[in-house]
Structures are given as structure tokens and as C-alpha cells.
Amino acid sequence: MSNIVSAQEKTIKGTIVDENGSPLPGVAVVIKGTTQGTTSDFDGHYKLTIDNQASILMYSYIGYQKKEITLSTATTIDVNMEVDAEQLEEVLVIGYGSVNKKDATGSVEAVTADGFNQGAITSPQGLLQGKVAGVQITNSGGAPGAGSTIRIRGGSSLSASNDPLIVIDGVPVDSEGVAGMRNPLNAINPNDIESMTVLKDASATAIYGSRASNGVLIITTKKGESNSSELSVNYSGSVSVNTPNEQVDVLSADQYRDLMSGRPGEHLLGDANTDWQQEVLRTTVSTDQNVGVSGNIKGVLPFRATVGYNLDNGTMQTSQMERTTVNLNLSPTFLGDHLKVNASIKGMFVDNQFANTGAMGSAVVYDPTQPVKSNDPAYAPYGGYHTWLQNGAPSVNAPSNPMAMLEQENNNAKVNRSIGNMQLDYKIHGFEDLSVKVNAGYDYSSSNGSIYAGEETAWNINNGATGGFVSDYTENKRNELLDVYLQYNKEIGKSRFDVMGGYSWQHFYSEGTSNENNVQGNVENPKENIWATEYYLVSFFGRFNYTFNDKYMATVTVRQDGTSRFSPNNRWGTFPSLALAWKINEEPWMQGFDKLSNLKLRAGVGITGQQNIGGGDYPYMARYTYGDAQSQYSYYDPNTGQIIYVPTIRPEGYDENIKWEETVTYNVGLDYGFFNDRVTGAVEGYYRVTNDLLNMVPVPAGSNLTNMLLTNVGSMENKGIELSVNTKIIQKKDFHWDFGVNFTYNDSKITKLTMVDDPNYEGVKVGGISGGTGETIQIHKEGYAPYSFLVYEQIYDEGGKPIEGAYVDRNGDGVIDEKDMYIAGDPMANVYLGFTTRVSYKNWEFSMAGRASFGGQVYNNVDSNNAYYNNLYSSANGNTNNVTSDIYNTGFQNAQLKSDYYVQDANFFRIDNIMVGYNFNNLNDGKMTARVFGTVNNPCVFSNYKGVDPEIQGGIDNNMYPRPTTFMLGVNVNF
């Protein structure tokens, strides 16, 4: 029997090489029509035992043309693989289409799945952080599912949104999110994303018109392969450990006792030694699990389906996010490939458990000599938690017990969201150069949440007694889209045309409810609200691309938008752009520069708009607001003998002529490549001006219904330089080393804030801080960056210690007052950079990514609000407070909130992630591959900032949820 079997089998072996004759490892060798196969080793060798019934072997490798070889009597088959030029050509997804990178005229940059950040990343923006020049992403803290602020080339507005437009698989989504969800992008599972493309300049973004002033981020999810008849299964799973990082430097219990010795309030000290920050923070374990199936059903229905589950336990007690995602993509073709269909549907189901983040601030100031809980009967009504009492009742203005705030309050929300669309692309029979394209999509979300704090919660006081607090809310949002457009492609001689034009309709609708009461539900005037709102966008758009001799390119774009947010007189806006490009390296006189593989000069100018201006969906209309219980009108009814209360309504100020903000952008770029593109990158310069800037301006009394009015009066400019360098330092058979870095310089300045020149106009004070009612620390002022810090200049003694209340008389009038305040910096970094490196040696791989930021400042509100001696004891509230150790540096008796001492440099260098992995390339006779890897996210940050973390969006540090360090172990298996 063994002789018979041997006669029916034979072994095929050989060597596979690339176009240069070098061994090509990892090439898949499969018997056609089966799943039986193998892969070439690192020397390009392969060996495969087959039966005599096999007739054809298939050879495939990414970036190379597939090859089929008919078997004969030969047992040694050597193969030369040929480069697939079309497959290697990088395609960039742009608005309403795509373009080869070599033909792009605008500032467009894409990051694919291979280049994403590694590690425990639960939100899409984390994949892109630090990867693209001109793009700054700052997450809001370490809470599960925390949102992020994305800025592309700085901000272009003061009062309106500075967020980029986000387009997911062709659907422009609502970036404002839904109640009960920290981050609207959490609807997309990062494991499902194929690429993220950033459109930065107006020539690239103007196709989106009124929503593109702040750039565009296009997210494309993975799809099934149309040329694969095999079913592929992918599993990825990970377990991560989240550990708290550095904490606010406060006094220990012993240090606090020493400081309080002989001071008022010493009699209130307890016997405990409580580290309140350690109490509220914890080490947690999280997990992420994903399963994906892709293939091509009967060769006509490519598909990809995935299910993901993520459990993210926050490092602050009681915080958690549990998310389930589903995703289905179908991409069939019909009518002899004349009709292409892309259909996708995504679902997200999230359970959020929110921690009371006020506990972080309370943990900083709470007396460390007090216990978390006590057997003292006085605290029994409050769950046994230590509570500051006055006359047997909780002290209203004293800090609350941090652990009580976390454990006695339940704040949760359930959020469901679905994003889907169907794209049809029909090449007209008999006139294949013309295509009709239709994109119909939706983005629906719903949420319901509640907050419950029982009657034992000491911080909920109702007429001197605890009454607890109950709140619930709902919200439903609908975003519906229809795009219809034509595209004409034609090549005539040396000329190539790509003309596109169409129509877009989008409708946004949202409604919700909210209610607040005490636990008994007996508040006389509970807060109740029912609301609904909507707006429409209608657009006509067109784009004309022209290429001559594959060297000279031009792109003209125009879009006309109409929005229901403005009055009929200002409803429509037109947003054009022009871009030119020149492939210098294609010129005959450049052919002698053999080291130069790419050199393309680009220039563009365009106008984009901003209709997401704040003030709701009806900012141009007269509106009325119901007053609260204190503003009711009362009168005596003689018929009933009762006092009748009538709710009042008040008119709101408005500007019926309010309109778009418009941004003009000029951009010049140079793309380069050397040594057969082993070194690539780009240099960009841009200048951007926003006109009709929205600002709150004072108006004369009696001329409107308010003394401050939001209207179009200002202008602002951004200018900057971007540089990116990507290098393949080592490219050998067993050893590869890639390194990339991007650099950005950006300068923002407000150039106008009033309708007429007014040298006495101080500006708009913003940036509320803790430490006093209505206190601000920032200002919008002409000639300076937005959100600049407005403070006094501190005077120091000979030892370098700040002198309390001593400030520089900057105007020399002999009086220290607000006229002596000056601009001491701003939170916007002038220089920021990102870097990434990746090394592979045989089956091992290593990668690291990080970022740096220079030129920004942070106002340390943690120290300014706590580090002074008169804060140690509050006789009015009957409590003692801990202070930060900065009190030893200042010796302040009273708070010095407006001192520039607290405006501190926020320069930093942060390592975002480090990854080590091992790949198993040939398991189960080539039918399976696997990868095991470990990562650490946020391992370290280097900074001279005196607070916990210098990376603070907005520039005011006031007890942010601390970012953890996360250690993760994961596995990825492909069948």
C-alpha cells in the first residue's frame, strides 16, 4: 500500500526570486482549486508534496503579479516573480473618489493599517496620533473611551467648531456625538479600519465646501478581496493591564500634620494616613476580542464580516466602557463589471459606566488624616463615609469624600449607533468613459442614561437635608445622506481628463429629553426638558482634473452649499479651489539625476466654509427662553383667594444676518524621493486666513436684547511649515529597518475682532478657572494667538521665590491693576513632531512611536487653587484641606490666581507605544499564520512641567483624569 501511495505523490521544490534575482520569502504556493500549499522560506526555497492529480501551482505575493505554472514531469520549478505596478501604486482616497498619489495636486496624506500605532487603542484617532505632519491629536484624558481633540493645521475659528469633517466610508458623520458617549468615533472598531486619509489644504478639502475649513479626515474600512475564492478567518485578541501614572504631589498625612501644627484647624485632624489619590485610582485588566471572516461567495460576492468586543476598565474606580461592534461590507460587481456595488453597515452597542471625575479634585484637597469610612454614628446617615459636618448636617461648601463620590453615585448610559451606506458605480454600456455614481447613507444613534445618587449622599443637600439626586436623559439622532454625481474619464494623446459633478443632500435631526429631581421626586420645580431640532445641507459640486504628458497637472474644484442654519439672504456659499502640480523628475533634463526617483512641485489656493458656528440650528431667528422658578410672575386671584404663578419667557439676542465663516488657504508643497524611493517625504508651506470670524462683541444698550452679541466681525490667520521624512534605512533579506519623522511649525494669530478699529477694546475673556466665581485666565485679543494667557508679571526675591502680591507695574502709572496684565503665552504649541520606527529581523519585529511638543504653555490651576496657607483651614465651612507641595516653593498665604508663576512651559517628549512581536509564517502546511506580540502604551513622558501631565487640551490643568500606562499581550491568527 505504501508503494502505491508513493507512486501517486511527488515532491515539488524550487527557489522563488524577485525582479532583481534576490530570494523572495513568504510567497504563497498553492495547488489551484485547493487550500493545500506552503510558503517560501527566507532563502526563497519552497517544498510541497502533491498528488499526481494536481495540474497547476499558483504563486502569489503582495506587490507582485500572481503566477500560475502547469505541472509536468519536472520536480524542480524555479520562479521569477514580476512586480505588479498597479498594485504597488499608492491610491489616496479623496472626496468623492480616489487618486494615485503620484497624480495628487493637493496636500493629502494617508496612513494604512500597516503604519497605524500599535497597542491598546480603542478609538480610531489613536491609530493616527503623531503620524501626519500638521495633525495634532490630544485625548481628553485616561477615561475609558475618552474623546480626543483633532486639530489639522491649528484652528480656524474662535466661537465655531475647530473639528475636522470626518467621513466614514463615504458618509460625512456628525462629529458632535450623542449624550452618554465621550467619543463619537468610538462607533468604529479600530481593527476594521483599512486606511485613514487626511485632506489638509483647501484644494483637497474644498470639494466638501462648508464643512472643510478645519480639514477632512476620511476613514475607510476593510473589505473582502474580489480576487480570492478562499474563505479567510482572522482572530485577534488581547489582554491589557492599565496602571495609574504619576499623581499630584500633595502632602502626606505626616507632612500635613507637621504643617498644621499650631495652626487654626489643628483640632480637626484625624489619626488616619490616607492617600486619597491611591484610593480613587486602581490597576485594572481590560480585554479586546475580534473575529473576522472574509471571502468571495461563488466568485460574485466579496464580503467581510467582523464582530468585536472590548471591555475597558478605567484606572479610576467605577469607570468602565463595554463595547460590541459588528461590521459587514459587501462589494459585488454586475453586468460584466460595469456595475460595482459597495454596501456597508456598522453597528455599535456601548454600555458606559462613568466615574464622578470630581473625585479626582477632591482627592487632591481632602484631609489625608481622615479615614475613608468611620464607625462614628455621626457618619452613619452618609453610608459611614467620613463627611465634613456643621451643626450635625453636611457642610455645603466643604469638599466631599472622594470615595463616597465614586461609590455612592451610579452614572451609566447605553448608546447604540449604526452607520451604513450603499455606493453604486455604473459605467454606461457603450460609453464606458462615463460613470454614474450614487451614494445613499445614514448615521443613526440613540442613547439613554441616568445618574442616581441616593439620599445618603452628603453632597446633595435640599433645604438642609439630604435628598439625593436623580437624573435621566435620552437622545436620538438621525443623519441621512444622498449623493448623485457623474464622472467622465478620458485619455486623448498626451492629455488625460477626469471630470466630476453632482448633487448632495444631507439632513440632520436630533431630539431628546432630560429630567432632574431628588430621590423622592418631590422637588417643586424639577428641571424638565423636551427638545427637537434639525437642519439641512444641499450642495452642488464639481471637480476637473487635467494631466498633460504625465508631468503637468491641474485641479479645479467648486462647491456651492446651502444650509438652513442661515437666513435666505445668506443661505448659499460658493467655495472654489485651484491646484497645480509639476513632476520635475519627469523632465528630460532631470534624467541624469539617477539618485532622484521623485520630485513634484505643488501649489494651490482655495476657499472653504464653516456653518457649524454654534448657537444651535437657528442662530439667525428670534428665540425665546422660559425662565426658571425664580423669574415667575405672580398675582392674587380674588376669585379663588390664591396666588397664581405664571412662567415668564425672555427674548434672546440674535443677529439675523449671521453667515458663514470663510477660510482662504494658500499652499505650496514639494514631494520628493531618493534612491529608488528609499527616502521619501514632503515639504509644505501654508498660509490660511479666516474672514467673517464669529466673535462675541459688545453692543449699545437698547439696540438688541443682550449686551453681547455673536456676529461676523473678525479675522484670524494661521501660517506654518510641514516636513516629513520616511526612510528605509536597511533592506536586507532577513533585516529591515524603517524610520519616519514629521515636523510641524504653526503660528496662529487673531488679526481682527471688532467691526471698527477700537484701540480700547480689550478682547474677549475666556478660559474659566477654579478658585473664584467667574474667574478667567485666557483672552482672545488682536495680535495674539487664541486663548492666550492674561496674567500679572510676578516679582521674585533674591532667592528666586515669588513675592506674594508683588507684580510688575508694566504701564508705569504707579498702580497695580488690570491695565498691568499682559500676555504670557498660549497653549498652542508652535512646534510639534512625531516619529516612528520599525525593525524586523527574520520572524521578529519591533516598533516604537512617539511625539514631542514645544512652545506651548499650561496654566497650573491645580497648584494655583490649592497651594496657599489660608486654604489649609476653612472656618466658615468647618473643614481642613490638603495642599500641593508647591506651597513650599511659594509660601503664599492667599491664592494668587492671576500670577504668571502658574503659566508654565508645557514642552514634552512622549513615547506613545513600544511593540515587540514574533510571526509564525507557515503553520499547518501553510494554511495558517500567527503573530504574538506585546506592547506598552504611554510608558514615559519627559517634561519640566510641574504638574502631572503637560499635554492638556485648552491649556488649563484642573485635575484631568490621568492617562494610564498600559501593558498588553496579544495574538493575531489567520486561517
MARZAKOL-673845 format. One line per 8 residues: their letters; for each residue x, z negated, y of C-alpha. Coordinates in steps of 0.5 Angstrom, whole numbers. Layout:
residues N
A = X Z Y  ...
end
This chain:
residues 975
MSNIVSAQ = 0 0 0  6 -2 5  9 5 4  2 9 5  1 4 12  9 6 14  7 14 13  1 13 17
EKTIKGTI = 5 10 23  11 11 27  15 8 33  16 12 40  21 10 44  25 12 51  27 11 58  23 12 64
VDENGSPL = 26 13 71  24 14 78  25 20 82  33 18 83  34 17 76  34 10 76  31 6 71  23 4 73
PGVAVVIK = 21 -3 70  14 -4 69  11 3 67  5 2 63  5 6 57  -2 7 53  -5 11 48  -10 15 51
GTTQGTTS = -17 13 49  -15 6 47  -12 0 50  -6 0 46  0 0 50  6 -3 52  10 -3 59  18 -1 60
DFDGHYKL = 23 -7 61  28 -8 67  32 -2 64  26 2 64  26 2 56  20 2 52  18 2 45  11 3 42
TIDNQASI = 9 3 35  3 8 34  -1 11 28  -1 19 27  -8 20 29  -5 19 36  -4 25 40  -3 23 48
LMYSYIGY = 1 18 51  -1 16 58  5 13 63  2 10 70  6 6 75  3 4 82  6 9 87  7 15 82
QKKEITLS = 3 20 79  0 19 72  3 23 67  1 25 60  5 27 54  3 30 48  6 28 42  10 32 37
TATTIDVN = 15 30 31  20 27 36  20 20 36  24 19 43  21 21 49  24 20 56  20 21 62  21 22 69
MEVDAEQL = 16 19 74  14 23 80  12 20 87  5 20 89  6 22 96  -2 21 98  -2 14 94  4 12 98
EEVLVIGY = 2 14 105  -1 7 108  -8 8 110  -11 4 116  -18 2 116  -20 3 124  -27 3 127  -32 8 123
GSVNKKDA = -27 11 119  -19 11 117  -13 14 119  -6 15 116  -1 10 119  4 16 121  -2 19 125  -5 13 128
TGSVEAVT = -4 13 136  -7 6 138  -4 -1 136  -6 -2 129  -3 -7 124  -6 -8 117  -4 -14 112  -5 -12 105
ADGFNQGA = -6 -17 99  1 -17 97  3 -19 104  -2 -25 105  0 -32 106  0 -36 99  -2 -43 97  -9 -47 98
ITSPQGLL = -12 -42 103  -20 -43 103  -21 -39 109  -19 -31 111  -16 -33 117  -11 -37 114  -8 -31 110  -6 -27 116
QGKVAGVQ = -3 -33 120  4 -31 123  3 -24 120  2 -20 126  5 -20 133  0 -21 138  -4 -25 134  -5 -33 135
ITNSGGAP = -9 -37 130  -10 -44 131  -14 -48 126  -18 -54 129  -15 -59 124  -15 -61 117  -22 -62 115  -25 -58 109
GAGSTIRI = -27 -51 111  -24 -52 118  -25 -47 123  -20 -43 127  -19 -40 134  -16 -33 133  -13 -30 140  -11 -23 140
RGGSSLSA = -6 -22 146  -9 -28 149  -16 -29 152  -19 -24 157  -25 -29 159  -26 -36 162  -33 -37 161  -35 -32 156
SNDPLIVI = -32 -31 149  -25 -30 147  -26 -29 140  -25 -22 137  -30 -18 134  -30 -19 126  -32 -13 122  -33 -14 114
DGVPVDSE = -34 -8 110  -37 -4 116  -41 -10 118  -40 -13 125  -42 -20 124  -44 -26 128  -38 -30 130  -41 -36 132
GVAGMRNP = -43 -38 125  -49 -43 123  -51 -50 124  -48 -54 119  -42 -50 118  -35 -51 121  -32 -44 120  -37 -37 120
LNAINPND = -31 -34 116  -32 -38 110  -37 -33 108  -32 -29 105  -27 -32 99  -20 -30 101  -19 -28 93  -24 -22 95
IESMTVLK = -20 -19 101  -16 -13 100  -14 -12 107  -14 -15 114  -13 -10 120  -12 -12 127  -14 -7 133  -10 -9 139
DASATAIY = -10 -4 144  -16 -1 148  -15 6 145  -16 3 138  -22 -2 140  -26 2 145  -30 5 139  -33 -2 139
GSRASNGV = -35 -2 146  -38 -8 149  -35 -13 144  -28 -11 143  -25 -14 150  -21 -19 145  -19 -14 140  -22 -13 133
LIITTKKG = -21 -16 126  -23 -11 120  -24 -15 113  -24 -10 107  -26 -13 100  -23 -11 94  -27 -5 90  -27 -2 83
ESNSSELS = -22 3 81  -25 10 80  -20 13 76  -20 7 71  -24 8 65  -22 1 62  -25 -6 64  -21 -11 67
VNYSGSVS = -22 -18 68  -18 -23 72  -18 -30 73  -14 -34 78  -15 -42 78  -11 -47 82  -11 -55 83  -8 -58 89
VNTPNEQV = -6 -65 92  -8 -66 99  -3 -71 102  -4 -74 109  2 -73 114  5 -77 120  0 -82 123  -1 -84 130
DVLSADQY = 5 -89 132  1 -95 133  3 -103 133  3 -106 126  -1 -113 125  5 -117 126  8 -113 132  1 -113 135
RDLMSGRP = 1 -121 134  7 -121 138  5 -117 144  -2 -121 144  2 -128 144  0 -132 150  -4 -126 153  -12 -126 154
GEHLLGDA = -16 -125 148  -11 -128 143  -16 -133 141  -20 -127 138  -14 -125 133  -15 -125 125  -11 -126 119  -11 -119 116
NTDWQQEV = -6 -114 116  -10 -108 116  -7 -101 117  -13 -97 119  -11 -90 119  -9 -91 112  -16 -94 110  -19 -88 113
LRTTVSTD = -14 -83 110  -13 -81 103  -10 -77 98  -15 -72 94  -15 -67 89  -18 -60 90  -19 -54 86  -21 -47 86
QNVGVSGN = -23 -42 81  -24 -35 81  -26 -30 76  -27 -22 77  -29 -16 73  -28 -9 75  -28 -2 72  -32 4 71
IKGVLPFR = -38 5 68  -39 11 64  -34 14 69  -39 15 74  -40 8 77  -34 4 79  -35 -3 80  -32 -10 82
ATVGYNLD = -36 -17 81  -33 -24 82  -35 -31 82  -31 -36 86  -32 -44 86  -28 -48 91  -28 -56 92  -24 -58 98
NGTMQTSQ = -24 -66 98  -21 -68 105  -16 -73 107  -21 -77 111  -26 -81 107  -32 -78 105  -31 -71 108  -32 -65 103
MERTTVNL = -33 -58 102  -36 -55 96  -37 -47 96  -39 -42 91  -39 -35 92  -41 -28 89  -39 -21 91  -41 -14 88
NLSPTFLG = -38 -8 90  -40 -1 87  -37 6 89  -40 11 85  -40 19 87  -45 24 86  -46 31 87  -39 34 85
DHLKVNAS = -36 28 89  -40 31 95  -44 24 96  -40 18 96  -43 11 96  -40 4 97  -45 -1 96  -43 -9 97
IKGMFVDN = -47 -15 97  -43 -22 98  -47 -29 97  -44 -36 100  -47 -42 98  -44 -49 101  -45 -56 101  -41 -60 106
QFANTGAM = -40 -67 107  -38 -69 114  -34 -75 116  -35 -78 122  -29 -76 126  -30 -81 131  -27 -86 126  -20 -83 127
GSAVVYDP = -20 -85 134  -23 -92 132  -18 -93 127  -12 -92 133  -15 -97 137  -18 -102 132  -15 -109 132  -10 -109 126
TQPVKSND = -11 -117 125  -18 -116 123  -21 -114 116  -25 -108 113  -30 -113 111  -31 -120 111  -35 -126 108  -37 -129 114
PAYAPYGG = -45 -129 115  -45 -126 122  -43 -119 119  -48 -119 113  -53 -115 117  -48 -110 118  -46 -109 111  -41 -114 111
YHTWLQNG = -36 -110 115  -32 -113 121  -36 -112 127  -35 -114 135  -41 -118 137  -43 -121 143  -49 -126 143  -50 -125 136
APSVNAPS = -51 -118 137  -46 -112 136  -42 -111 143  -45 -104 145  -38 -101 148  -33 -104 143  -30 -100 138  -34 -99 131
NPMAMLEQ = -31 -101 125  -27 -94 122  -29 -95 115  -36 -97 117  -37 -91 121  -35 -87 115  -38 -90 109  -45 -92 112
ENNNAKVN = -46 -85 115  -49 -79 111  -48 -73 114  -49 -67 110  -51 -60 110  -53 -54 106  -51 -47 108  -53 -40 105
RSIGNMQL = -50 -34 107  -51 -26 105  -47 -20 108  -49 -13 105  -49 -6 106  -49 1 104  -45 6 106  -47 14 105
DYKIHGFE = -42 19 106  -44 26 104  -40 33 105  -45 38 106  -45 43 101  -43 50 103  -40 47 110  -35 41 107
DLSVKVNA = -31 40 113  -38 37 116  -40 30 113  -46 26 115  -45 18 114  -50 13 114  -48 5 114  -54 0 113
GYDYSSSN = -52 -7 113  -54 -14 114  -52 -21 115  -57 -27 114  -55 -34 114  -59 -40 113  -58 -48 114  -61 -55 114
GSIYAGEE = -57 -61 115  -58 -68 116  -55 -75 119  -57 -81 116  -54 -88 119  -58 -94 116  -61 -100 120  -54 -104 118
TAWNINNG = -50 -99 122  -48 -103 128  -46 -98 133  -54 -95 133  -57 -100 138  -64 -100 140  -67 -105 145  -61 -110 143
ATGGFVSD = -63 -109 136  -60 -104 130  -65 -99 129  -60 -94 125  -60 -86 127  -64 -80 123  -63 -73 125  -64 -67 121
YTENKRNE = -64 -59 123  -65 -52 121  -63 -46 123  -64 -38 120  -60 -32 123  -61 -25 122  -56 -19 124  -59 -12 122
LLDVYLQY = -55 -6 123  -56 1 122  -50 7 124  -51 14 123  -46 19 125  -43 26 124  -35 27 122  -32 34 122
NKEIGKSR = -25 35 120  -22 42 120  -15 45 120  -13 51 123  -6 54 123  -2 48 126  -8 45 129  -12 39 126
FDVMGGYS = -18 37 129  -22 30 127  -29 30 131  -34 24 130  -40 22 134  -46 18 132  -51 12 134  -51 5 132
WQHFYSEG = -57 0 133  -56 -8 132  -61 -13 132  -59 -21 132  -65 -26 131  -64 -34 130  -69 -39 130  -68 -47 129
TSNENNVQ = -71 -54 129  -68 -61 131  -70 -68 131  -67 -74 132  -70 -81 131  -69 -88 129  -70 -90 121  -77 -93 122
GNVENPKE = -79 -87 126  -82 -91 132  -78 -88 138  -83 -87 143  -80 -80 146  -76 -78 140  -72 -71 141  -75 -65 138
NIWATEYY = -73 -58 139  -76 -52 136  -73 -45 139  -72 -38 137  -68 -32 141  -66 -25 140  -62 -19 143  -61 -12 141
LVSFFGRF = -55 -7 142  -56 0 142  -50 5 142  -48 12 142  -40 13 141  -36 19 139  -28 20 138  -24 26 138
NYTFNDKY = -17 26 134  -13 32 135  -6 34 132  -1 40 133  4 41 129  4 35 126  8 32 132  4 31 138
MATVTVRQ = -3 27 137  -8 25 142  -15 21 141  -20 21 146  -26 15 145  -32 14 148  -38 9 147  -44 7 151
DGTSRFSP = -47 1 150  -54 -2 152  -55 -9 151  -62 -13 152  -58 -19 155  -58 -16 162  -63 -13 166  -65 -6 166
NNRWGTFP = -61 -4 172  -54 -7 169  -56 -6 161  -52 0 160  -44 0 160  -39 6 158  -32 5 155  -28 10 154
SLALAWKI = -20 11 152  -15 16 151  -8 15 147  -3 20 146  3 20 141  9 24 139  13 24 133  20 24 136
NEEPWMQG = 24 24 129  20 31 127  23 35 133  29 40 130  34 37 135  33 30 131  34 32 124  42 31 125
FDKLSNLK = 40 23 125  39 22 118  39 15 118  33 15 122  27 16 118  21 15 123  21 15 131  14 15 134
LRAGVGIT = 12 14 141  5 12 143  1 11 150  -6 9 151  -11 7 156  -18 5 155  -24 0 158  -27 -5 153
GQQNIGGG = -33 -10 155  -36 -17 154  -43 -18 153  -42 -25 149  -42 -28 156  -45 -35 155  -52 -37 158  -56 -35 152
DYPYMARY = -59 -29 150  -63 -28 157  -58 -30 163  -61 -25 168  -68 -28 167  -71 -34 170  -72 -40 166  -75 -47 166
TYGDAQSQ = -73 -53 162  -77 -59 160  -75 -66 163  -74 -72 159  -78 -78 159  -75 -81 165  -77 -75 169  -84 -75 167
YSYYDPNT = -90 -75 173  -95 -81 172  -101 -82 176  -107 -87 175  -113 -84 172  -119 -88 174  -124 -86 169  -120 -89 163
GQIIYVPT = -116 -94 167  -110 -92 164  -103 -89 167  -102 -82 165  -95 -79 164  -94 -71 165  -88 -68 163  -84 -64 168
IRPEGYDE = -80 -58 168  -75 -56 172  -72 -49 174  -65 -47 172  -60 -43 177  -59 -36 175  -56 -29 177  -61 -23 176
NIKWEETV = -55 -18 177  -50 -21 172  -47 -16 168  -41 -14 163  -34 -17 164  -30 -10 163  -23 -10 161  -18 -5 162
TYNVGLDY = -12 -4 158  -5 0 158  -1 0 152  6 3 150  9 3 143  15 5 139  14 6 132  21 6 128
GFFNDRVT = 24 7 121  31 7 119  35 8 112  29 11 109  24 6 112  28 0 109  28 -2 116  21 -1 120
GAVEGYYR = 17 -4 125  15 -3 132  16 -5 140  10 -6 144  8 -7 151  1 -8 154  -2 -10 161  -9 -12 161
VTNDLLNM = -14 -13 167  -21 -16 166  -25 -15 172  -32 -18 174  -30 -24 171  -35 -29 170  -34 -36 173  -38 -42 176
VPVPAGSN = -38 -41 184  -41 -46 189  -47 -43 193  -50 -46 199  -55 -51 198  -62 -48 198  -60 -41 196  -61 -42 189
LTNMLLTN = -64 -47 184  -57 -50 183  -50 -51 187  -46 -48 182  -48 -41 179  -45 -37 173  -44 -30 176  -39 -24 176
VGSMENKG = -33 -25 181  -26 -26 178  -21 -22 175  -15 -24 170  -9 -21 168  -5 -21 161  2 -18 160  6 -18 154
IELSVNTK = 11 -15 149  11 -15 142  16 -14 137  16 -13 129  22 -12 124  21 -11 117  27 -10 112  28 -9 105
IIQKKDFH = 35 -13 105  36 -12 98  33 -7 93  36 -7 86  34 -6 79  33 -14 78  34 -17 85  29 -15 91
WDFGVNFT = 29 -19 98  25 -17 104  25 -21 110  20 -20 116  19 -23 123  15 -21 129  16 -24 136  11 -24 142
YNDSKITK = 11 -25 149  5 -26 153  3 -28 160  -4 -30 163  -6 -31 170  -12 -31 174  -12 -27 180  -19 -28 183
LTMVDDPN = -24 -33 183  -29 -32 189  -33 -27 192  -29 -27 198  -22 -30 200  -22 -37 201  -15 -41 201  -19 -47 201
YEGVKVGG = -22 -46 194  -19 -51 189  -22 -48 183  -26 -50 177  -24 -56 174  -25 -56 166  -22 -60 160  -25 -67 159
ISGGTGET = -21 -72 157  -22 -79 154  -21 -85 159  -26 -85 164  -33 -82 166  -33 -74 168  -25 -74 168  -22 -68 167
IQIHKEGY = -15 -66 167  -15 -58 167  -17 -53 172  -18 -45 173  -14 -43 179  -12 -37 182  -5 -35 181  -4 -39 175
APYSFLVY = -6 -39 167  -13 -41 165  -14 -48 163  -7 -50 167  -6 -58 167  -7 -61 174  -4 -68 175  1 -72 179
EQIYDEGG = 8 -72 179  11 -78 176  16 -82 179  21 -86 175  26 -91 176  34 -91 175  33 -92 167  28 -86 166
KPIEGAYV = 22 -91 166  16 -88 169  14 -93 175  6 -95 175  2 -91 180  8 -88 184  7 -81 185  11 -76 189
DRNGDGVI = 8 -74 196  8 -67 195  5 -65 201  9 -70 205  3 -73 209  5 -80 207  -2 -81 203  -2 -80 195
DEKDMYIA = -9 -77 194  -12 -71 190  -8 -66 195  -2 -68 192  -4 -66 185  0 -60 182  0 -55 176  5 -58 171
GDPMANVY = 4 -53 166  -1 -50 161  -3 -50 153  -2 -42 152  5 -41 149  9 -36 153  13 -34 146  11 -35 139
LGFTTRVS = 13 -31 133  12 -31 125  17 -30 120  16 -29 112  21 -27 107  20 -26 99  25 -26 94  24 -23 87
YKNWEFSM = 29 -24 81  27 -21 74  21 -25 73  22 -30 78  19 -30 85  20 -34 92  17 -33 98  16 -37 105
AGRASFGG = 13 -36 111  13 -40 118  11 -40 125  14 -42 132  11 -43 139  15 -44 146  13 -45 153  6 -49 152
QVYNNVDS = 4 -56 154  0 -61 151  -4 -67 154  -3 -73 150  -10 -76 151  -8 -81 145  -3 -85 149  -6 -84 156
NNAYYNNL = -12 -87 154  -9 -93 150  -2 -95 151  -3 -100 157  -3 -107 157  -10 -108 160  -13 -104 154  -11 -110 149
YSSANGNT = -17 -114 151  -24 -113 154  -27 -119 156  -33 -115 158  -34 -113 151  -31 -119 147  -26 -115 143  -19 -113 143
NNVTSDIY = -16 -107 142  -9 -104 139  -5 -99 143  0 -94 141  8 -96 141  8 -91 147  7 -98 151  14 -100 150
NTGFQNAQ = 16 -93 154  12 -94 160  10 -101 161  3 -99 164  -2 -105 166  -7 -100 167  -9 -93 165  -5 -87 169
LKSDYYVQ = -9 -81 166  -7 -76 171  0 -77 171  5 -71 169  8 -76 164  3 -74 159  4 -67 160  9 -66 154
DANFFRID = 12 -60 151  9 -57 145  14 -53 142  15 -53 135  17 -49 129  13 -50 123  14 -48 115  7 -46 113
NIMVGYNF = 8 -45 106  13 -44 100  12 -41 94  15 -40 87  13 -36 81  14 -33 75  11 -27 72  9 -25 65
NNLNDGKM = 9 -18 65  8 -16 57  3 -21 54  -1 -19 48  2 -12 47  2 -10 54  -6 -12 54  -5 -18 59
TARVFGTV = 0 -20 65  0 -27 67  3 -31 73  4 -38 74  6 -41 81  7 -47 85  6 -47 93  7 -53 98
NNPCVFSN = 3 -51 105  5 -55 111  11 -58 109  14 -59 115  14 -58 123  20 -59 128  18 -61 135  20 -66 140
YKGVDPEI = 12 -67 142  11 -75 142  4 -74 138  2 -73 131  2 -65 132  4 -61 137  -1 -55 135  -7 -57 139
QGGIDNNM = -12 -51 141  -14 -52 148  -8 -57 149  -12 -64 150  -10 -68 144  -15 -73 143  -15 -76 135  -15 -69 132
YPRPTTFM = -17 -69 124  -10 -69 122  -7 -63 118  -5 -65 111  1 -63 106  -2 -59 100  2 -58 94  -2 -53 89
LGVNVNF = -1 -51 82  -4 -44 80  -5 -39 75  -7 -32 75  -9 -28 69  -10 -20 68  -13 -17 62
end
